[in-house]
Amino acid sequence: MPSSAFILPDDMQTRIGEKLIGIGLLDLSEDAARFDLWCPNGMRRHDVSTLEFFRATAESATTAQKV
């Protein structure tokens, strides 16, 4: 599974439990499945909506919907 350092704000993605950042490891075998989540100390959660390019894209999409 991909690692993640970014989260979507609650108004864009409904919160179901804690929004964790880290890396998820999924191990599948014929008779079992295992999931490990690694959340190293010191990792920072980045809200993707605070990034300039994301805001510009979201504003463009909103403007396009109003037309």
VONU-332001 format. One record per residue (C-alpha): residue number from 0; residue in three letters; x, y, z. Coordinates in steps of 0.1 Angstrom, whole numbers. Each point is the difference from the previous one (the first is absolute). Example, Ala and Ser with C-alpha at 12.3 -4.5 7.8 and 13.67 -1.06 7.14 Angstrom:
! residues 2
- n_res_x_y_z
- 0_Ala_123_-45_78
- 1_Ser_14_34_-7
This chain:
! residues 67
- n_res_x_y_z
- 0_Met_0_0_0
- 1_Pro_13_35_-7
- 2_Ser_14_21_28
- 3_Ser_-19_32_9
- 4_Ala_11_33_15
- 5_Phe_-31_19_-10
- 6_Ile_-36_0_12
- 7_Leu_-31_15_-14
- 8_Pro_-19_23_22
- 9_Asp_-32_-13_17
- 10_Asp_-23_21_-23
- 11_Met_15_-18_-30
- 12_Gln_2_-35_15
- 13_Thr_-22_-12_27
- 14_Arg_19_-10_31
- 15_Ile_-2_-36_10
- 16_Gly_24_-4_29
- 17_Glu_34_16_1
- 18_Lys_16_12_-32
- 19_Leu_34_-16_3
- 20_Ile_31_6_-20
- 21_Gly_27_-26_-6
- 22_Ile_4_-30_-22
- 23_Gly_-23_-31_-1
- 24_Leu_14_-34_-8
- 25_Leu_-24_-26_-12
- 26_Asp_11_-36_-1
- 27_Leu_-23_-25_-18
- 28_Ser_4_-38_-1
- 29_Glu_-23_-28_-9
- 30_Asp_-14_-5_35
- 31_Ala_7_33_18
- 32_Ala_3_38_-3
- 33_Arg_20_23_21
- 34_Phe_0_38_1
- 35_Asp_27_21_18
- 36_Leu_-1_37_3
- 37_Trp_32_18_8
- 38_Cys_-3_36_13
- 39_Pro_35_11_9
- 40_Asn_5_26_27
- 41_Gly_4_35_-12
- 42_Met_-21_-3_-32
- 43_Arg_-21_31_-6
- 44_Arg_-35_-1_-14
- 45_His_-4_24_-30
- 46_Asp_-35_12_-9
- 47_Val_0_-1_-38
- 48_Ser_-26_29_-2
- 49_Thr_27_24_13
- 50_Leu_22_-6_-30
- 51_Glu_-2_29_-26
- 52_Phe_-4_-23_-31
- 53_Phe_-28_-19_17
- 54_Arg_-19_31_9
- 55_Ala_3_13_-36
- 56_Thr_-12_-33_-14
- 57_Ala_-29_-1_24
- 58_Glu_-10_36_-8
- 59_Ser_1_-8_-37
- 60_Ala_-22_-30_5
- 61_Thr_-25_21_20
- 62_Thr_-1_27_-26
- 63_Ala_-5_-26_-28
- 64_Gln_-30_-15_19
- 65_Lys_-17_35_3
- 66_Val_1_5_-38
